[in-house]
């Protein structure tokens, strides 16, 4: 005999089956998909702004200098590489994890096909700032849909759990590492990278409570 518990608007850690049984799929699935598409579009906006990319995207932009694939394809490929690192950490991917690994890259390439690099500096600044804000909203939407963490977020939380180090320390170490590797590969670093690193956490945290969907947990 199972019991159901209505979880308040907080994040819960559920497996794939429990995610589907947690209810409100009519709200949660569209929110997940919209969040992931917007995440990819925000990446494209920052690329076209040419003022610097998010830390992981510095790595992606450097990687494609040596491999004949698009930026979005690099996002997809490296997402699945990161998922392989989940295995020794014993992290369990959710539905949103796999969707994240595929949809963000596809949306990024679609955004890059539509957007063009503006000539005026002020327009590039607008693209950068709008991209960072949209990225934070997209993060809040897909995480708040309660379908699990993205590949890179799961790597961060898994390492923190396994090492006992703080989440902030692990995140900083990971992002510094991927930036350094990306730079060695010829990736794009700029003021936008610093702005993203400083702003994305507070912005996403501000938006997440309003985007978190209340679900039913079956015990």
SEBAVEX-710210 format. One line per field, with one value per atom (N, C-alpha, C): atom name; residue number from 1; x, y, z. Coordinates in Angstrom, 1 decimal, padded with zeros to 4 digits. Atoms other than C-alpha are relative to their C-alpha. Layout:
BEGIN
site: (CA,...)
pos: (NUM,...)
c1: (X,...)
c2: (Y,...)
c3: (Z,...)
END
This chain:
BEGIN
site: (N,CA,C,N,CA,C,N,CA,C,N,CA,C,N,CA,C,N,CA,C,N,CA,C,N,CA,C,N,CA,C,N,CA,C,N,CA,C,N,CA,C,N,CA,C,N,CA,C,N,CA,C,N,CA,C,N,CA,C,N,CA,C,N,CA,C,N,CA,C,N,CA,C,N,CA,C,N,CA,C,N,CA,C,N,CA,C,N,CA,C,N,CA,C,N,CA,C,N,CA,C,N,CA,C,N,CA,C,N,CA,C,N,CA,C,N,CA,C,N,CA,C,N,CA,C,N,CA,C,N,CA,C,N,CA,C,N,CA,C,N,CA,C,N,CA,C,N,CA,C,N,CA,C,N,CA,C,N,CA,C,N,CA,C,N,CA,C,N,CA,C,N,CA,C,N,CA,C,N,CA,C,N,CA,C,N,CA,C,N,CA,C,N,CA,C,N,CA,C,N,CA,C,N,CA,C,N,CA,C,N,CA,C,N,CA,C,N,CA,C,N,CA,C,N,CA,C,N,CA,C,N,CA,C,N,CA,C,N,CA,C,N,CA,C,N,CA,C,N,CA,C,N,CA,C,N,CA,C,N,CA,C,N,CA,C,N,CA,C,N,CA,C,N,CA,C,N,CA,C,N,CA,C,N,CA,C,N,CA,C,N,CA,C,N,CA,C,N,CA,C,N,CA,C,N,CA,C,N,CA,C,N,CA,C,N,CA,C,N,CA,C,N,CA,C,N,CA,C,N,CA,C,N,CA,C,N,CA,C,N,CA,C,N,CA,C,N,CA,C,N,CA,C,N,CA,C,N,CA,C,N,CA,C,N,CA,C,N,CA,C,N,CA,C,N,CA,C,N,CA,C,N,CA,C,N,CA,C,N,CA,C,N,CA,C,N,CA,C,N,CA,C,N,CA,C,N,CA,C,N,CA,C,N,CA,C,N,CA,C,N,CA,C,N,CA,C,N,CA,C,N,CA,C,N,CA,C,N,CA,C,N,CA,C,N,CA,C,N,CA,C,N,CA,C,N,CA,C,N,CA,C,N,CA,C,N,CA,C,N,CA,C,N,CA,C,N,CA,C,N,CA,C,N,CA,C,N,CA,C,N,CA,C,N,CA,C,N,CA,C,N,CA,C,N,CA,C,N,CA,C,N,CA,C,N,CA,C,N,CA,C,N,CA,C,N,CA,C,N,CA,C,N,CA,C,N,CA,C,N,CA,C,N,CA,C,N,CA,C,N,CA,C,N,CA,C,N,CA,C,N,CA,C,N,CA,C,N,CA,C,N,CA,C,N,CA,C,N,CA,C,N,CA,C,N,CA,C,N,CA,C,N,CA,C,N,CA,C,N,CA,C,N,CA,C,N,CA,C,N,CA,C,N,CA,C,N,CA,C,N,CA,C,N,CA,C,N,CA,C,N,CA,C,N,CA,C,N,CA,C,N,CA,C,N,CA,C,N,CA,C,N,CA,C,N,CA,C,N,CA,C,N,CA,C,N,CA,C,N,CA,C,N,CA,C,N,CA,C,N,CA,C,N,CA,C,N,CA,C,N,CA,C,N,CA,C,N,CA,C,N,CA,C,N,CA,C,N,CA,C,N,CA,C,N,CA,C,N,CA,C,N,CA,C,N,CA,C,N,CA,C,N,CA,C,N,CA,C,N,CA,C,N,CA,C,N,CA,C,N,CA,C,N,CA,C,N,CA,C,N,CA,C,N,CA,C)
pos: (1,1,1,2,2,2,3,3,3,4,4,4,5,5,5,6,6,6,7,7,7,8,8,8,9,9,9,10,10,10,11,11,11,12,12,12,13,13,13,14,14,14,15,15,15,16,16,16,17,17,17,18,18,18,19,19,19,20,20,20,21,21,21,22,22,22,23,23,23,24,24,24,25,25,25,26,26,26,27,27,27,28,28,28,29,29,29,30,30,30,31,31,31,32,32,32,33,33,33,34,34,34,35,35,35,36,36,36,37,37,37,38,38,38,39,39,39,40,40,40,41,41,41,42,42,42,43,43,43,44,44,44,45,45,45,46,46,46,47,47,47,48,48,48,49,49,49,50,50,50,51,51,51,52,52,52,53,53,53,54,54,54,55,55,55,56,56,56,57,57,57,58,58,58,59,59,59,60,60,60,61,61,61,62,62,62,63,63,63,64,64,64,65,65,65,66,66,66,67,67,67,68,68,68,69,69,69,70,70,70,71,71,71,72,72,72,73,73,73,74,74,74,75,75,75,76,76,76,77,77,77,78,78,78,79,79,79,80,80,80,81,81,81,82,82,82,83,83,83,84,84,84,85,85,85,86,86,86,87,87,87,88,88,88,89,89,89,90,90,90,91,91,91,92,92,92,93,93,93,94,94,94,95,95,95,96,96,96,97,97,97,98,98,98,99,99,99,100,100,100,101,101,101,102,102,102,103,103,103,104,104,104,105,105,105,106,106,106,107,107,107,108,108,108,109,109,109,110,110,110,111,111,111,112,112,112,113,113,113,114,114,114,115,115,115,116,116,116,117,117,117,118,118,118,119,119,119,120,120,120,121,121,121,122,122,122,123,123,123,124,124,124,125,125,125,126,126,126,127,127,127,128,128,128,129,129,129,130,130,130,131,131,131,132,132,132,133,133,133,134,134,134,135,135,135,136,136,136,137,137,137,138,138,138,139,139,139,140,140,140,141,141,141,142,142,142,143,143,143,144,144,144,145,145,145,146,146,146,147,147,147,148,148,148,149,149,149,150,150,150,151,151,151,152,152,152,153,153,153,154,154,154,155,155,155,156,156,156,157,157,157,158,158,158,159,159,159,160,160,160,161,161,161,162,162,162,163,163,163,164,164,164,165,165,165,166,166,166,167,167,167,168,168,168,169,169,169,170,170,170,171,171,171,172,172,172,173,173,173,174,174,174,175,175,175,176,176,176,177,177,177,178,178,178,179,179,179,180,180,180,181,181,181,182,182,182,183,183,183,184,184,184,185,185,185,186,186,186,187,187,187,188,188,188,189,189,189,190,190,190,191,191,191,192,192,192,193,193,193,194,194,194,195,195,195,196,196,196,197,197,197,198,198,198,199,199,199,200,200,200,201,201,201,202,202,202,203,203,203,204,204,204,205,205,205,206,206,206,207,207,207,208,208,208,209,209,209,210,210,210,211,211,211,212,212,212,213,213,213,214,214,214,215,215,215,216,216,216,217,217,217,218,218,218,219,219,219)
c1: (000.8,000.0,000.9,-000.9,001.5,-000.8,000.5,001.0,000.5,-000.4,001.1,000.2,-000.3,002.6,000.1,-000.1,002.1,001.1,-001.2,005.5,-000.3,000.1,005.5,000.9,-000.8,007.2,001.5,-001.4,010.6,000.5,-000.5,012.9,000.1,-000.1,012.7,000.9,-000.9,015.2,-000.8,000.8,013.2,000.6,-000.4,014.0,-000.9,000.8,012.6,-001.4,001.4,009.5,-000.7,000.6,008.8,-000.3,000.3,009.1,-001.3,001.2,006.4,-001.3,001.1,004.2,-000.3,000.1,004.6,-001.1,001.2,001.7,000.4,-000.1,001.1,000.9,-000.8,002.7,-000.4,000.4,000.6,000.7,-000.8,002.5,001.5,-001.4,005.8,000.8,-000.6,006.6,000.2,-000.2,006.0,001.0,-001.0,008.0,001.4,-001.3,010.9,000.5,-000.4,010.9,000.3,-000.2,010.5,001.3,-001.2,013.3,001.3,-001.2,015.7,000.2,-000.1,014.9,000.6,-000.5,015.4,001.5,-001.4,018.7,000.9,-000.8,020.0,000.0,000.0,018.8,000.8,-000.9,020.5,001.4,-001.4,023.7,000.3,-000.2,023.3,000.1,-000.1,022.7,001.3,-001.3,025.9,001.1,-001.0,027.8,000.0,000.1,026.5,000.4,-000.5,027.3,001.5,-001.5,031.0,000.7,-000.7,031.8,000.4,-000.4,032.5,-001.2,001.0,030.7,000.0,000.1,029.6,001.2,-001.2,032.5,-000.1,000.1,031.3,000.0,000.1,030.7,001.4,-001.4,034.3,000.6,-000.5,035.2,-000.6,000.6,032.6,000.6,-000.5,033.8,001.5,-001.3,037.4,000.1,000.1,036.5,-000.3,000.4,034.9,001.0,-001.1,038.1,000.8,-000.8,039.6,-000.8,000.9,036.6,-001.1,000.9,034.4,-001.5,001.4,031.1,-000.5,000.5,028.8,000.1,-000.1,028.7,-001.1,001.1,025.3,000.3,-000.4,026.7,001.0,-001.0,029.6,-000.7,000.7,027.2,-000.6,000.7,025.3,001.1,-001.0,028.5,000.6,-000.7,030.2,-001.0,001.0,026.9,000.0,000.0,027.0,001.4,-001.2,030.7,000.0,000.2,029.9,-000.9,000.9,027.1,000.8,-000.9,029.8,000.7,-000.6,031.4,-000.9,001.0,028.2,000.1,000.0,028.8,000.8,-000.8,031.6,-000.6,000.6,029.7,-001.3,001.3,026.6,-001.2,001.1,024.4,-001.0,001.1,021.1,-000.6,000.6,020.0,-001.6,001.4,016.4,-000.4,000.5,014.2,000.5,-000.5,015.2,001.5,-001.4,018.9,000.3,-000.2,018.7,-000.6,000.6,016.4,000.9,-001.0,018.9,001.2,-001.2,021.8,-000.3,000.3,020.0,-000.6,000.8,017.6,000.8,-000.8,020.0,000.9,-000.9,022.5,-000.8,000.8,019.8,-000.6,000.6,018.2,001.1,-001.2,021.7,000.3,-000.3,022.3,-001.1,001.1,018.8,000.1,-000.1,019.4,001.1,-001.2,022.8,-000.4,000.4,021.1,-000.9,000.9,018.6,000.7,-000.6,020.7,001.3,-001.3,023.5,000.7,-000.9,026.4,-000.2,000.2,025.5,001.3,-001.2,028.0,000.2,-000.1,027.2,000.3,-000.4,028.8,-001.2,001.1,025.7,-001.0,000.9,023.7,000.6,-000.7,026.3,-000.1,000.1,026.1,-001.5,001.4,022.3,-000.2,000.1,022.6,000.6,-000.6,025.0,-000.8,000.8,022.9,-001.3,001.2,019.7,000.2,-000.3,021.4,000.2,-000.2,022.5,-001.3,001.3,019.1,-000.9,000.8,017.4,000.5,-000.6,019.8,-000.4,000.4,018.9,-001.4,001.4,015.2,-000.1,000.1,015.7,000.5,-000.5,017.7,-001.1,001.1,014.9,-001.2,001.1,012.3,000.3,-000.2,013.9,000.3,-000.2,015.1,-001.3,001.2,011.8,-001.1,001.0,009.9,000.1,-000.1,011.2,000.3,-000.3,012.6,001.5,-001.4,016.2,001.0,-001.1,019.5,000.5,-000.7,021.3,001.4,-001.2,024.5,001.1,-001.1,026.9,-000.3,000.4,024.9,000.1,-000.2,024.8,001.4,-001.4,028.5,000.5,-000.4,028.9,-000.6,000.6,026.5,000.5,-000.6,027.9,001.4,-001.4,031.5,-000.1,000.2,030.3,-000.4,000.4,028.6,001.1,-001.1,031.5,001.2,-001.3,034.3,-000.3,000.4,032.4,000.4,-000.3,033.5,-001.3,001.2,031.1,-000.4,000.4,029.0,000.6,-000.6,030.3,001.5,-001.4,033.9,000.2,-000.1,033.3,-000.4,000.4,031.4,001.1,-001.0,034.2,001.2,-001.1,036.9,-000.3,000.4,034.9,000.0,000.1,034.3,001.3,-001.4,037.9,000.7,-000.6,039.0,-000.4,000.5,036.7,000.4,-000.5,037.7,001.4,-001.5,041.4,000.1,-000.1,040.9,-000.5,000.6,038.7,001.0,-000.9,041.3,001.2,-001.1,044.0,-000.4,000.5,041.8,-000.4,000.3,041.2,-001.4,001.3,037.9,-000.2,000.3,036.2,-000.2,000.0,036.8,-000.1,000.1,035.7,-000.7,000.7,034.0,-001.3,001.3,030.8,000.1,-000.2,032.3,000.0,000.0,032.9,-001.4,001.4,029.4,-000.9,000.8,027.9,000.3,-000.4,029.8,-000.5,000.5,028.8,-001.5,001.5,025.2,-000.9,000.9,023.9,-000.6,000.4,023.7,-001.1,001.1,021.8,-001.3,001.2,019.5,-000.8,000.7,018.6,-000.7,000.5,018.1,-001.2,001.1,015.8,-001.3,001.2,013.6,-000.5,000.4,013.6,-001.2,001.3,010.9,-001.2,001.2,008.4,-000.2,000.0,009.3,-000.1,000.0,009.3,-001.4,001.4,006.2,-000.2,000.4,004.6,-000.4,000.3,004.5,-000.5,000.5,003.1,001.0,-000.9,005.6,-000.7,000.7,004.4,001.0,-000.9,006.0,-000.3)
c2: (-001.2,000.0,001.2,-001.1,003.3,001.3,-001.3,006.8,001.1,-001.2,010.1,001.2,-001.2,013.2,001.2,-001.2,016.6,000.9,-000.8,018.2,001.5,-001.4,022.0,000.4,-000.4,024.1,000.0,000.2,022.7,-001.1,001.0,020.6,-001.4,001.4,016.8,-000.8,000.8,014.2,-001.3,001.1,011.6,-000.8,000.8,008.7,000.2,-000.2,008.6,-000.4,000.5,006.6,000.9,-000.9,008.7,001.4,-001.3,011.8,000.0,000.1,010.6,-000.2,000.2,009.6,001.1,-001.1,012.9,001.0,-000.8,014.5,001.3,-001.3,017.8,000.0,000.1,016.6,001.0,-001.0,019.0,001.4,-001.2,021.8,-000.3,000.2,020.2,-000.3,000.3,018.7,001.2,-001.2,021.9,001.0,-000.9,023.9,-000.6,000.5,021.5,000.3,-000.2,021.7,001.5,-001.4,025.5,000.4,-000.3,025.8,-000.4,000.5,023.7,000.7,-000.8,025.5,001.4,-001.4,028.9,000.0,000.1,027.7,000.0,000.0,026.9,001.3,-001.3,030.2,001.0,-001.0,032.1,-000.3,000.3,030.3,000.7,-000.6,031.5,001.5,-001.4,035.0,000.5,-000.4,035.1,-000.2,000.2,033.7,001.2,-001.1,036.4,001.3,-001.2,039.0,000.2,000.0,038.1,000.7,-000.6,039.4,-001.0,001.1,036.1,-000.9,001.0,032.9,-000.6,000.7,030.9,-001.0,000.9,028.7,-001.3,001.3,025.4,000.3,-000.4,027.2,000.5,-000.3,028.4,-001.3,001.3,024.7,-000.4,000.4,024.0,000.7,-000.8,026.9,-000.4,000.4,025.7,-001.4,001.4,022.1,000.0,000.0,022.9,000.6,-000.5,024.6,-001.2,001.1,021.1,-001.2,001.1,018.9,000.7,-000.6,019.6,-000.2,000.0,019.9,001.4,-001.3,022.8,000.1,-000.3,024.4,-000.9,000.8,022.7,-001.5,001.4,019.3,-000.2,000.1,019.9,-000.1,000.0,020.7,-001.4,001.3,017.4,-001.1,001.0,015.3,000.1,-000.2,016.7,-000.3,000.3,016.3,-001.5,001.4,012.6,-000.5,000.3,012.5,000.2,-000.3,014.2,-001.1,001.1,011.6,-001.2,001.2,008.9,000.2,-000.3,010.6,-000.2,000.3,010.1,-001.4,001.5,006.3,-000.2,000.3,006.2,000.8,-000.9,009.0,-000.6,000.6,006.8,001.0,-000.9,009.6,-000.6,000.6,008.6,001.1,-001.0,010.5,000.0,000.0,011.6,000.3,-000.2,012.3,001.4,-001.3,016.0,000.0,000.1,014.9,-000.3,000.4,013.2,001.0,-001.0,015.8,001.2,-001.1,018.5,-000.3,000.4,016.6,000.2,-000.1,016.7,001.3,-001.2,019.7,001.3,-001.2,022.4,000.2,-000.2,021.8,000.2,-000.3,021.6,001.4,-001.3,024.8,001.1,-000.9,026.5,000.2,000.0,025.6,000.8,-000.7,026.8,001.5,-001.4,030.1,000.7,-000.6,030.6,000.2,-000.1,030.0,001.2,-001.1,032.8,001.4,-001.3,035.4,000.3,-000.5,037.5,000.8,-000.8,039.2,001.5,-001.5,043.0,000.7,-000.8,045.6,001.0,-001.0,048.1,-000.7,000.5,047.5,-000.1,000.0,048.5,-001.2,001.1,045.8,-001.3,001.2,043.2,-000.1,000.0,044.3,-000.5,000.4,043.9,-001.5,001.5,040.4,-000.7,000.7,039.4,000.1,-000.1,040.8,-000.8,000.8,039.4,-001.5,001.4,036.1,-000.6,000.5,035.8,000.0,000.0,036.8,-001.2,001.1,034.3,-001.3,001.3,031.6,-000.3,000.2,032.1,-000.4,000.4,031.9,-001.4,001.4,028.8,-001.0,000.9,027.2,-000.2,000.2,027.9,-000.8,000.7,026.6,-001.5,001.4,023.3,-000.7,000.6,022.6,000.0,-000.1,023.7,-000.9,001.0,021.2,-001.3,001.2,018.5,-001.3,001.2,016.2,-000.3,000.4,016.0,001.1,-001.0,017.9,-000.3,000.1,018.6,-000.8,000.8,016.6,000.7,-000.7,019.3,000.3,-000.2,020.1,-001.2,001.2,016.5,-000.4,000.2,016.2,000.8,-000.9,019.1,-000.5,000.5,017.7,-001.3,001.3,014.2,000.1,-000.2,015.4,000.6,-000.6,017.5,-001.1,001.1,014.5,-001.0,001.0,012.1,000.5,-000.6,014.5,000.6,-000.7,016.2,001.4,-001.4,019.5,000.8,-000.8,022.4,000.1,-000.1,022.8,001.2,-001.2,026.3,-000.3,000.2,025.1,-001.0,000.9,022.2,000.7,-000.7,024.4,000.9,-000.9,027.0,-000.8,000.8,024.3,-000.6,000.5,022.7,001.1,-001.0,026.0,000.6,-000.5,027.2,-001.0,001.1,023.8,000.0,000.0,023.9,001.2,-001.2,027.5,-000.1,000.1,026.7,-001.0,000.9,023.7,000.6,-000.7,025.7,001.0,-001.0,028.5,-000.7,000.8,025.9,-000.5,000.5,024.7,001.2,-001.2,028.3,000.5,-000.5,029.0,001.5,-001.5,032.4,000.4,-000.5,034.1,001.5,-001.5,037.7,000.5,-000.5,040.0,-000.7,000.7,038.1,-001.2,001.1,035.1,000.3,-000.5,037.0,000.4,-000.4,038.6,-001.2,001.2,035.2,-000.7,000.7,033.6,000.7,-000.8,036.4,000.1,-000.3,036.8,-001.2,001.1,033.4,-000.7,000.6,032.0,000.8,-000.8,034.9,000.1,-000.1,035.3,-001.3,001.3,031.6,-000.2,000.2,031.5,000.9,-000.9,034.5,-000.5,000.5,032.9,-001.3,001.4,029.3,-000.2,000.2,029.6,000.1,-000.2,030.9,-001.0,001.0,028.2,-001.4,001.4,025.2,-000.5,000.5,023.1,-001.0,000.9,021.4,-001.4,001.4,017.6,-000.9,000.9,014.6,-001.2,001.1,012.1,-001.2,001.3,008.5,-000.8,000.7,006.8,-001.5)
c3: (000.0,000.0,000.0,000.2,-001.1,000.5,-000.5,000.4,-000.9,000.8,-001.5,000.9,-000.7,-000.2,-001.0,000.9,-001.8,000.5,-000.3,-001.8,-000.2,000.3,-001.4,-001.1,001.2,-004.0,000.3,-000.2,-003.3,-001.0,000.9,-005.4,000.7,-000.5,-004.9,-001.0,000.8,-006.1,-000.3,000.4,-008.1,-001.1,001.1,-010.4,-001.2,001.2,-013.9,000.1,-000.1,-013.1,001.0,-001.0,-010.0,-000.6,000.7,-012.1,-000.8,000.8,-014.4,000.9,-000.9,-011.4,000.9,-001.0,-009.6,-000.4,000.4,-011.5,-000.7,000.7,-013.3,-001.2,001.2,-016.5,-001.0,001.0,-018.5,000.2,-000.3,-016.8,-000.1,-000.2,-016.2,-001.3,001.2,-019.6,-000.9,000.8,-021.6,000.7,-000.7,-018.9,-000.2,000.3,-019.3,-001.4,001.4,-023.1,-000.3,000.2,-023.1,000.6,-000.6,-020.6,-000.7,000.8,-022.6,-001.3,001.2,-025.8,000.2,-000.3,-024.2,000.4,-000.4,-022.7,-001.2,001.3,-026.2,-000.7,000.7,-027.6,000.8,-000.8,-024.7,-000.3,000.4,-025.6,-001.3,001.3,-029.2,000.1,-000.2,-028.0,000.5,-000.5,-026.1,-001.0,001.1,-029.0,-001.0,000.9,-031.3,000.6,-000.7,-028.7,000.0,000.2,-029.1,001.2,-001.2,-025.6,001.1,-001.0,-023.9,000.2,-000.2,-023.2,001.4,-001.3,-020.2,000.1,-000.1,-018.8,-000.8,000.8,-020.3,-001.5,001.4,-023.6,-000.5,000.3,-023.6,-000.5,000.4,-023.8,-001.3,001.3,-026.5,-001.2,001.1,-028.6,-000.4,000.3,-028.3,-000.7,000.6,-029.1,-001.5,001.4,-032.4,-000.9,000.8,-033.6,-000.5,000.3,-033.8,-000.6,000.5,-034.8,-000.9,000.9,-037.8,000.3,-000.4,-036.0,000.5,-000.4,-035.0,001.6,-001.5,-031.5,000.7,-000.6,-030.8,000.1,000.0,-031.8,001.1,-001.0,-029.5,001.4,-001.3,-026.6,000.2,-000.1,-027.3,000.3,-000.2,-027.6,001.4,-001.3,-024.5,001.2,-001.0,-022.6,000.3,-000.2,-023.1,000.5,-000.6,-022.3,001.5,-001.4,-019.0,000.7,-000.6,-018.4,000.3,-000.4,-018.5,001.3,-001.3,-015.6,001.2,-001.1,-013.6,000.5,-000.4,-013.6,001.3,-001.2,-011.0,001.2,-001.1,-009.0,000.4,-000.3,-009.0,000.0,000.2,-010.1,-001.0,000.8,-011.7,-000.9,000.9,-014.8,000.1,000.1,-015.0,-001.4,001.4,-018.0,-000.5,000.4,-018.0,-000.3,000.2,-017.9,-001.5,001.4,-021.3,-000.9,000.8,-022.7,-000.1,-000.1,-021.6,-001.0,000.8,-023.3,-001.5,001.4,-026.7,-000.4,000.5,-026.9,000.1,-000.1,-025.7,-001.2,001.1,-028.4,-001.3,001.2,-031.1,-000.1,-000.1,-029.9,-000.2,000.2,-029.8,-001.5,001.4,-033.5,-000.7,000.6,-034.4,000.2,-000.3,-032.6,-000.8,000.7,-034.3,-001.5,001.4,-037.7,-000.2,000.1,-037.0,000.3,-000.5,-035.1,-000.8,000.7,-036.7,001.0,-000.9,-035.0,-000.4,000.3,-034.8,000.0,000.1,-035.7,001.2,-001.1,-032.9,001.3,-001.3,-029.5,000.9,-001.0,-027.6,-000.3,000.3,-029.5,000.5,-000.5,-028.6,001.5,-001.4,-025.0,000.4,-000.3,-025.1,-000.2,000.2,-026.6,001.2,-001.2,-023.8,001.2,-001.2,-021.0,-000.1,000.2,-022.4,000.0,000.0,-023.0,001.4,-001.3,-019.4,000.8,-000.7,-018.0,-000.5,000.6,-020.4,000.4,-000.5,-019.4,001.4,-001.3,-015.8,000.1,000.1,-016.6,-000.5,000.6,-018.7,001.0,-001.0,-015.9,001.1,-001.0,-013.4,-000.5,000.6,-015.8,-000.1,000.1,-016.5,001.3,-001.3,-013.0,000.8,-000.7,-011.6,-000.5,000.5,-013.8,000.7,-000.9,-011.4,-000.9,000.8,-014.2,000.1,-000.2,-012.9,-000.4,000.3,-013.2,-001.4,001.2,-016.4,000.2,-000.1,-017.2,000.8,-000.7,-015.9,001.4,-001.4,-012.8,000.8,-000.6,-012.0,000.4,-000.3,-012.3,001.2,-001.1,-009.9,001.3,-001.2,-007.3,000.4,-000.3,-007.6,000.6,-000.6,-007.0,001.4,-001.3,-004.1,001.0,-001.0,-002.5,000.2,-000.2,-003.1,000.7,-000.6,-002.0,001.4,-001.3,000.9,-000.1,000.2,-000.5,-000.2,000.2,-000.7,-001.5,001.4,-003.8,-000.7,000.6,-004.4,-000.4,000.3,-004.2,-001.2,001.1,-006.6,-001.3,001.2,-009.0,-000.5,000.4,-009.0,-000.6,000.5,-009.5,-001.4,001.3,-012.4,-001.1,001.0,-014.2,-000.3,000.3,-013.8,-000.9,000.8,-015.2,-001.5,001.4,-018.3,-000.7,000.7,-019.0,-000.4,000.3,-018.9,-001.2,001.1,-021.2,-001.2,001.2,-023.5,-000.6,000.5,-023.7,-000.7,000.6,-024.5,-001.4,001.3,-027.4,-000.9,000.9,-028.6,000.2,-000.3,-026.9,000.2,-000.1,-026.6,001.5,-001.3,-023.3,000.0,000.0,-022.5,001.3,-001.1,-020.1,000.3,-000.2,-020.7,000.9,-000.8,-019.1,001.5,-001.3,-015.9,000.5,-000.3,-016.0,000.2,-000.1,-016.5,001.4,-001.2,-013.6,001.2,-001.2,-011.2,000.1,000.0,-012.3,000.0,000.3,-013.2,001.3,-001.3,-009.6,000.7,-000.6,-008.0,-000.8,000.9,-011.0,000.0,000.0,-011.2,001.3,-001.4,-007.4,000.2,-000.2,-007.6,-000.8,000.9,-010.4,000.4,-000.2,-009.2,000.8,-000.8,-006.5,-000.8,000.8,-009.0,-001.1,001.1,-011.5,000.5,-000.5,-009.2,000.1,000.1,-009.8,001.2,-001.1,-006.8,-000.5,000.5,-007.3,001.2,-000.9,-005.6,000.1,-000.2,-004.1,000.5,-000.4,-003.8,000.8,-000.9,-000.8,-000.1)
END
